[in-house]
Amino acid sequence: MMMTSKQRAYLRGLANDIPAIMQVGKGGISEPLVKTCSDALEARELIKLHILDNSGQPPRAVADALAERLHAEVVAVTGKKAVFYRRSAGKPVIELPERT
């Protein structure tokens, strides 16, 4: 699902108030990290991660690779923070603005 810029902006606004729940460091994108993030996305739909300098890649590259593994959307990458969104299969909470 491709998000519109309006939907992305809405999610960025929601993400301002949430803390980063995990860090991606020198271990890179490991299976436990993917599992934890996937579980968090199912519960919350919107998560923020901190990408450390020792991850070995630029934050955008790490975010894109992780989003692919999570089947999620990268909402934003600002500095070393990345925000991800994936609609919950069980109980969706976030109502996105309509596509126009």
Rosetta constraint file for C-alpha pairs under 8 A:
AtomPair CA 2 CA 73 HARMONIC 7.98 0.50
AtomPair CA 3 CA 7 HARMONIC 6.03 0.50
AtomPair CA 3 CA 8 HARMONIC 6.34 0.50
AtomPair CA 4 CA 8 HARMONIC 6.23 0.50
AtomPair CA 4 CA 99 HARMONIC 6.75 0.50
AtomPair CA 5 CA 9 HARMONIC 6.01 0.50
AtomPair CA 6 CA 10 HARMONIC 6.21 0.50
AtomPair CA 6 CA 97 HARMONIC 7.25 0.50
AtomPair CA 7 CA 11 HARMONIC 6.28 0.50
AtomPair CA 7 CA 96 HARMONIC 5.96 0.50
AtomPair CA 7 CA 97 HARMONIC 5.78 0.50
AtomPair CA 7 CA 98 HARMONIC 7.88 0.50
AtomPair CA 7 CA 99 HARMONIC 7.90 0.50
AtomPair CA 8 CA 12 HARMONIC 6.11 0.50
AtomPair CA 8 CA 75 HARMONIC 5.71 0.50
AtomPair CA 8 CA 76 HARMONIC 7.89 0.50
AtomPair CA 9 CA 13 HARMONIC 6.26 0.50
AtomPair CA 10 CA 14 HARMONIC 6.52 0.50
AtomPair CA 10 CA 96 HARMONIC 7.50 0.50
AtomPair CA 10 CA 97 HARMONIC 7.63 0.50
AtomPair CA 11 CA 15 HARMONIC 6.11 0.50
AtomPair CA 11 CA 46 HARMONIC 7.83 0.50
AtomPair CA 11 CA 75 HARMONIC 6.89 0.50
AtomPair CA 11 CA 85 HARMONIC 7.98 0.50
AtomPair CA 11 CA 96 HARMONIC 7.95 0.50
AtomPair CA 12 CA 16 HARMONIC 6.44 0.50
AtomPair CA 12 CA 75 HARMONIC 6.59 0.50
AtomPair CA 12 CA 76 HARMONIC 6.83 0.50
AtomPair CA 12 CA 83 HARMONIC 7.72 0.50
AtomPair CA 13 CA 17 HARMONIC 7.92 0.50
AtomPair CA 14 CA 18 HARMONIC 7.54 0.50
AtomPair CA 15 CA 46 HARMONIC 7.13 0.50
AtomPair CA 15 CA 47 HARMONIC 7.46 0.50
AtomPair CA 15 CA 48 HARMONIC 7.23 0.50
AtomPair CA 15 CA 83 HARMONIC 7.09 0.50
AtomPair CA 18 CA 47 HARMONIC 7.60 0.50
AtomPair CA 18 CA 48 HARMONIC 7.16 0.50
AtomPair CA 19 CA 48 HARMONIC 6.61 0.50
AtomPair CA 20 CA 47 HARMONIC 7.13 0.50
AtomPair CA 20 CA 48 HARMONIC 4.53 0.50
AtomPair CA 20 CA 49 HARMONIC 4.75 0.50
AtomPair CA 20 CA 50 HARMONIC 5.96 0.50
AtomPair CA 20 CA 81 HARMONIC 7.63 0.50
AtomPair CA 21 CA 47 HARMONIC 7.06 0.50
AtomPair CA 21 CA 48 HARMONIC 6.16 0.50
AtomPair CA 21 CA 49 HARMONIC 5.88 0.50
AtomPair CA 21 CA 50 HARMONIC 7.85 0.50
AtomPair CA 22 CA 48 HARMONIC 7.53 0.50
AtomPair CA 22 CA 49 HARMONIC 5.14 0.50
AtomPair CA 22 CA 50 HARMONIC 6.27 0.50
AtomPair CA 23 CA 49 HARMONIC 5.68 0.50
AtomPair CA 23 CA 50 HARMONIC 4.65 0.50
AtomPair CA 23 CA 51 HARMONIC 5.65 0.50
AtomPair CA 23 CA 52 HARMONIC 6.76 0.50
AtomPair CA 24 CA 28 HARMONIC 5.87 0.50
AtomPair CA 24 CA 29 HARMONIC 6.94 0.50
AtomPair CA 24 CA 49 HARMONIC 7.27 0.50
AtomPair CA 24 CA 50 HARMONIC 6.32 0.50
AtomPair CA 24 CA 51 HARMONIC 4.80 0.50
AtomPair CA 24 CA 52 HARMONIC 5.94 0.50
AtomPair CA 24 CA 55 HARMONIC 6.32 0.50
AtomPair CA 25 CA 51 HARMONIC 6.43 0.50
AtomPair CA 25 CA 52 HARMONIC 5.09 0.50
AtomPair CA 25 CA 53 HARMONIC 7.18 0.50
AtomPair CA 25 CA 54 HARMONIC 5.51 0.50
AtomPair CA 25 CA 55 HARMONIC 4.37 0.50
AtomPair CA 26 CA 52 HARMONIC 7.83 0.50
AtomPair CA 26 CA 54 HARMONIC 5.00 0.50
AtomPair CA 26 CA 55 HARMONIC 4.40 0.50
AtomPair CA 26 CA 56 HARMONIC 6.77 0.50
AtomPair CA 27 CA 55 HARMONIC 6.91 0.50
AtomPair CA 28 CA 55 HARMONIC 5.50 0.50
AtomPair CA 28 CA 56 HARMONIC 7.72 0.50
AtomPair CA 29 CA 33 HARMONIC 6.30 0.50
AtomPair CA 29 CA 34 HARMONIC 6.86 0.50
AtomPair CA 29 CA 62 HARMONIC 7.82 0.50
AtomPair CA 29 CA 66 HARMONIC 6.73 0.50
AtomPair CA 30 CA 34 HARMONIC 6.33 0.50
AtomPair CA 31 CA 35 HARMONIC 6.12 0.50
AtomPair CA 32 CA 36 HARMONIC 6.06 0.50
AtomPair CA 33 CA 37 HARMONIC 6.06 0.50
AtomPair CA 34 CA 38 HARMONIC 5.94 0.50
AtomPair CA 34 CA 66 HARMONIC 7.37 0.50
AtomPair CA 34 CA 69 HARMONIC 7.15 0.50
AtomPair CA 34 CA 70 HARMONIC 6.67 0.50
AtomPair CA 35 CA 39 HARMONIC 6.16 0.50
AtomPair CA 36 CA 40 HARMONIC 6.17 0.50
AtomPair CA 37 CA 41 HARMONIC 6.05 0.50
AtomPair CA 37 CA 47 HARMONIC 7.89 0.50
AtomPair CA 37 CA 70 HARMONIC 7.63 0.50
AtomPair CA 38 CA 42 HARMONIC 6.23 0.50
AtomPair CA 38 CA 70 HARMONIC 6.02 0.50
AtomPair CA 39 CA 43 HARMONIC 6.35 0.50
AtomPair CA 40 CA 44 HARMONIC 5.82 0.50
AtomPair CA 40 CA 45 HARMONIC 7.26 0.50
AtomPair CA 40 CA 47 HARMONIC 7.13 0.50
AtomPair CA 41 CA 45 HARMONIC 4.33 0.50
AtomPair CA 41 CA 46 HARMONIC 6.00 0.50
AtomPair CA 41 CA 47 HARMONIC 6.45 0.50
AtomPair CA 41 CA 84 HARMONIC 7.98 0.50
AtomPair CA 41 CA 85 HARMONIC 6.94 0.50
AtomPair CA 41 CA 86 HARMONIC 6.06 0.50
AtomPair CA 41 CA 87 HARMONIC 7.73 0.50
AtomPair CA 41 CA 88 HARMONIC 7.05 0.50
AtomPair CA 42 CA 86 HARMONIC 7.35 0.50
AtomPair CA 42 CA 87 HARMONIC 7.30 0.50
AtomPair CA 42 CA 88 HARMONIC 4.83 0.50
AtomPair CA 42 CA 89 HARMONIC 7.00 0.50
AtomPair CA 42 CA 90 HARMONIC 7.55 0.50
AtomPair CA 43 CA 88 HARMONIC 6.92 0.50
AtomPair CA 44 CA 88 HARMONIC 7.64 0.50
AtomPair CA 44 CA 93 HARMONIC 7.68 0.50
AtomPair CA 45 CA 84 HARMONIC 7.97 0.50
AtomPair CA 45 CA 85 HARMONIC 5.44 0.50
AtomPair CA 45 CA 86 HARMONIC 5.13 0.50
AtomPair CA 45 CA 87 HARMONIC 5.50 0.50
AtomPair CA 45 CA 88 HARMONIC 5.85 0.50
AtomPair CA 45 CA 92 HARMONIC 7.55 0.50
AtomPair CA 45 CA 93 HARMONIC 7.47 0.50
AtomPair CA 45 CA 94 HARMONIC 7.27 0.50
AtomPair CA 46 CA 83 HARMONIC 7.06 0.50
AtomPair CA 46 CA 84 HARMONIC 5.69 0.50
AtomPair CA 46 CA 85 HARMONIC 4.62 0.50
AtomPair CA 46 CA 86 HARMONIC 6.81 0.50
AtomPair CA 47 CA 83 HARMONIC 5.68 0.50
AtomPair CA 47 CA 84 HARMONIC 5.41 0.50
AtomPair CA 47 CA 85 HARMONIC 6.72 0.50
AtomPair CA 48 CA 81 HARMONIC 6.72 0.50
AtomPair CA 48 CA 82 HARMONIC 5.57 0.50
AtomPair CA 48 CA 83 HARMONIC 4.38 0.50
AtomPair CA 48 CA 84 HARMONIC 6.39 0.50
AtomPair CA 49 CA 81 HARMONIC 5.66 0.50
AtomPair CA 49 CA 82 HARMONIC 5.30 0.50
AtomPair CA 49 CA 83 HARMONIC 6.47 0.50
AtomPair CA 50 CA 80 HARMONIC 5.79 0.50
AtomPair CA 50 CA 81 HARMONIC 4.67 0.50
AtomPair CA 50 CA 82 HARMONIC 6.53 0.50
AtomPair CA 51 CA 55 HARMONIC 6.87 0.50
AtomPair CA 51 CA 59 HARMONIC 5.99 0.50
AtomPair CA 51 CA 62 HARMONIC 7.75 0.50
AtomPair CA 51 CA 80 HARMONIC 5.12 0.50
AtomPair CA 51 CA 81 HARMONIC 6.05 0.50
AtomPair CA 51 CA 82 HARMONIC 7.36 0.50
AtomPair CA 52 CA 80 HARMONIC 6.79 0.50
AtomPair CA 53 CA 57 HARMONIC 7.89 0.50
AtomPair CA 57 CA 61 HARMONIC 6.36 0.50
AtomPair CA 57 CA 62 HARMONIC 6.35 0.50
AtomPair CA 58 CA 62 HARMONIC 6.48 0.50
AtomPair CA 59 CA 63 HARMONIC 6.05 0.50
AtomPair CA 59 CA 77 HARMONIC 7.13 0.50
AtomPair CA 59 CA 79 HARMONIC 7.54 0.50
AtomPair CA 59 CA 80 HARMONIC 5.89 0.50
AtomPair CA 59 CA 81 HARMONIC 7.57 0.50
AtomPair CA 59 CA 82 HARMONIC 7.49 0.50
AtomPair CA 60 CA 64 HARMONIC 6.10 0.50
AtomPair CA 60 CA 77 HARMONIC 6.23 0.50
AtomPair CA 60 CA 82 HARMONIC 7.88 0.50
AtomPair CA 61 CA 65 HARMONIC 6.17 0.50
AtomPair CA 62 CA 66 HARMONIC 6.08 0.50
AtomPair CA 63 CA 67 HARMONIC 5.97 0.50
AtomPair CA 63 CA 74 HARMONIC 6.75 0.50
AtomPair CA 63 CA 77 HARMONIC 7.47 0.50
AtomPair CA 63 CA 82 HARMONIC 6.34 0.50
AtomPair CA 64 CA 68 HARMONIC 6.28 0.50
AtomPair CA 64 CA 74 HARMONIC 6.82 0.50
AtomPair CA 65 CA 69 HARMONIC 6.57 0.50
AtomPair CA 66 CA 70 HARMONIC 6.15 0.50
AtomPair CA 67 CA 71 HARMONIC 5.79 0.50
AtomPair CA 67 CA 72 HARMONIC 4.89 0.50
AtomPair CA 67 CA 73 HARMONIC 5.98 0.50
AtomPair CA 67 CA 74 HARMONIC 6.22 0.50
AtomPair CA 67 CA 84 HARMONIC 7.15 0.50
AtomPair CA 68 CA 72 HARMONIC 6.57 0.50
AtomPair CA 71 CA 86 HARMONIC 7.34 0.50
AtomPair CA 72 CA 84 HARMONIC 6.37 0.50
AtomPair CA 72 CA 85 HARMONIC 5.64 0.50
AtomPair CA 72 CA 86 HARMONIC 4.82 0.50
AtomPair CA 73 CA 84 HARMONIC 5.57 0.50
AtomPair CA 73 CA 85 HARMONIC 5.19 0.50
AtomPair CA 73 CA 86 HARMONIC 6.33 0.50
AtomPair CA 74 CA 82 HARMONIC 7.27 0.50
AtomPair CA 74 CA 83 HARMONIC 6.00 0.50
AtomPair CA 74 CA 84 HARMONIC 4.71 0.50
AtomPair CA 74 CA 85 HARMONIC 6.58 0.50
AtomPair CA 75 CA 82 HARMONIC 7.60 0.50
AtomPair CA 75 CA 83 HARMONIC 5.31 0.50
AtomPair CA 75 CA 84 HARMONIC 5.41 0.50
AtomPair CA 75 CA 85 HARMONIC 6.47 0.50
AtomPair CA 76 CA 82 HARMONIC 5.75 0.50
AtomPair CA 76 CA 83 HARMONIC 5.29 0.50
AtomPair CA 76 CA 84 HARMONIC 7.42 0.50
AtomPair CA 77 CA 81 HARMONIC 5.73 0.50
AtomPair CA 77 CA 82 HARMONIC 4.37 0.50
AtomPair CA 77 CA 83 HARMONIC 6.46 0.50
AtomPair CA 78 CA 82 HARMONIC 6.41 0.50
AtomPair CA 87 CA 92 HARMONIC 6.08 0.50
AtomPair CA 87 CA 94 HARMONIC 7.79 0.50
AtomPair CA 88 CA 92 HARMONIC 4.76 0.50
AtomPair CA 88 CA 93 HARMONIC 7.57 0.50
